[in-house]
Amino acid sequence: MNQHSPLPLARSTPSRLSATESSATDAVVRLVDVRRRFGETPALDGVSLTIHKGEVLGLIGRSGAGKSTLIRCLNGLERPDSGEVFIEGREIARLRERQLQPLRRRIGMIFQHFNLLSAKTVEANVALPLKIAGVPKSERLRRAGELLDLVGLAEKRNQFPNQLSGGQKQRVGIARALAAKPALLLSDEATSALDPETTQSILALLKDINRQLGLTILLITHEMEVVRSVADRVAVIEGGRIVEEGAVWHVFAQPQSAVTRRLLSTIRPQLPESLANMLSADGPGDALLRVDVAGDTARGSLIGDLARETGLGVQLVHGGIDTIQDEPVGTLFLRLEGSDAGALQRATQFLQRRGAQMEVLGHVADHA
Ligand SMILES: Nc1ncnc2c1ncn2[C@@H]1O[C@H](COP(=O)(O)OP(=O)(O)OP(=O)(O)O)[C@@H](O)[C@H]1O
């Protein structure tokens, strides 16, 4: 694609390859064992992470986990103590400031508070990165026009940021971030200040841009719904380390680490309090199971098969199947009627064989 080709561009298919399937050659960003310490605090403690061309990667983590330090290492504002940072195959961790500048233009950023210049028009805000890059005026106005069309704000080009709604400001932010045709769009909590409806429209726009332009996106967010609705893969950072990484549907269905489970607790089904109050830790009484299923495990007739395998009545008391990235994903709270230790063991073995994750939550008295 030439540097100033018109939008929209041809569709390209986002990469759905896992890190192990993909070679380093399709990597827009690659971090290899990156470490950065502030005094005693290891802000990044050996981070290795690849963002493949055309994918949307969600990066989630608690406050202080290392997300900002990681972003700063990507755009060269922070130098790692050790490790390598590749942008489109070029190692940047040890480049001089002057060499970094053209590489920084390969990363467009959008922010929670938009960071627009209030004294400049919408059009001038969008054209600004091109002005800095020395693009002639007629060319940058043409490009700004195309981008404002793309984000649905062509008629606002002569207005000022304070005349726009939050969602419109973020659309301007997106247009500006795309002006220099970046290889990566880095979204730093870009929907955190928006209401749910506006968030949805911005996410739909980001997904559209990802699909239309094949643009690679790194989404840093504390909103799990954002990752769930637009990301292909998710990486979880904690204490400066990537503790879990994988396809969104898979990680959301069967999170492996306690940190991921805690972060996802707001959107994963939980047992209603009324049922939780009926539980005792030990029998006698029917066992109540939490069963997490995804993909093929969620497709079969799991409940019927479990009933046959254990010879017990199996009651679905809460939960169900959802769809993430076109894959069935679900949490089933199942009551095994009349279960004893032997039946529970058969149930555990059966569910393990089927690839479901299972937890015995407790026992319900027979009369309850
Ligand atoms: N310039 C600095 N000086 C000292 N400590 C720092 C500095 N920058 C980051 N840290 C520490 O490094 C750790 C990681 O911080 P970082 O800002 O990268 O986390 P974060 O995940 O972005 O957090 P938040 O979501 O709150 O922004 C924290 O313990 C933080 O206090």
PDBQT file of the ligand as one rigid body, heavy atoms in Angstrom, charges set to zero:
ROOT
HETATM    1  N1  LIG A 401       8.704   5.922  36.892  1.00  0.00    +0.000 N 
HETATM    2  C1  LIG A 401       8.493   5.033  37.867  1.00  0.00    +0.000 A 
HETATM    3  N2  LIG A 401       9.148   5.118  39.054  1.00  0.00    +0.000 NA
HETATM    4  C2  LIG A 401       8.943   4.215  40.023  1.00  0.00    +0.000 A 
HETATM    5  N3  LIG A 401       8.094   3.179  39.942  1.00  0.00    +0.000 NA
HETATM    6  C3  LIG A 401       7.394   3.033  38.802  1.00  0.00    +0.000 A 
HETATM    7  C4  LIG A 401       7.547   3.944  37.714  1.00  0.00    +0.000 A 
HETATM    8  N4  LIG A 401       6.726   3.560  36.705  1.00  0.00    +0.000 NA
HETATM    9  C5  LIG A 401       6.088   2.446  37.143  1.00  0.00    +0.000 A 
HETATM   10  N5  LIG A 401       6.481   2.132  38.394  1.00  0.00    +0.000 N 
HETATM   11  C6  LIG A 401       6.022   0.972  39.189  1.00  0.00    +0.000 C 
HETATM   12  O1  LIG A 401       6.068  -0.165  38.348  1.00  0.00    +0.000 OA
HETATM   13  C7  LIG A 401       4.899  -1.004  38.522  1.00  0.00    +0.000 C 
HETATM   14  C8  LIG A 401       4.150  -1.105  37.210  1.00  0.00    +0.000 C 
HETATM   15  O2  LIG A 401       3.591   0.160  36.920  1.00  0.00    +0.000 OA
HETATM   16  P1  LIG A 401       2.726   0.463  35.608  1.00  0.00    +0.000 P 
HETATM   17  O3  LIG A 401       2.373   1.919  35.641  1.00  0.00    +0.000 OA
HETATM   18  O4  LIG A 401       3.442  -0.044  34.417  1.00  0.00    +0.000 OA
HETATM   19  O5  LIG A 401       1.425  -0.423  35.890  1.00  0.00    +0.000 OA
HETATM   20  P2  LIG A 401      -0.030  -0.360  35.177  1.00  0.00    +0.000 P 
HETATM   21  O6  LIG A 401      -0.452  -1.770  34.961  1.00  0.00    +0.000 OA
HETATM   22  O7  LIG A 401       0.039   0.528  33.978  1.00  0.00    +0.000 OA
HETATM   23  O8  LIG A 401      -0.933   0.324  36.271  1.00  0.00    +0.000 OA
HETATM   24  P3  LIG A 401      -2.241   1.282  36.045  1.00  0.00    +0.000 P 
HETATM   25  O9  LIG A 401      -3.295   0.413  35.438  1.00  0.00    +0.000 OA
HETATM   26  O10 LIG A 401      -2.566   1.718  37.431  1.00  0.00    +0.000 OA
HETATM   27  O11 LIG A 401      -1.799   2.408  35.160  1.00  0.00    +0.000 OA
HETATM   28  C9  LIG A 401       4.094  -0.347  39.644  1.00  0.00    +0.000 C 
HETATM   29  O12 LIG A 401       4.463  -0.964  40.860  1.00  0.00    +0.000 OA
HETATM   30  C10 LIG A 401       4.550   1.103  39.619  1.00  0.00    +0.000 C 
HETATM   31  O13 LIG A 401       4.438   1.693  40.892  1.00  0.00    +0.000 OA
ENDROOT
TORSDOF 0
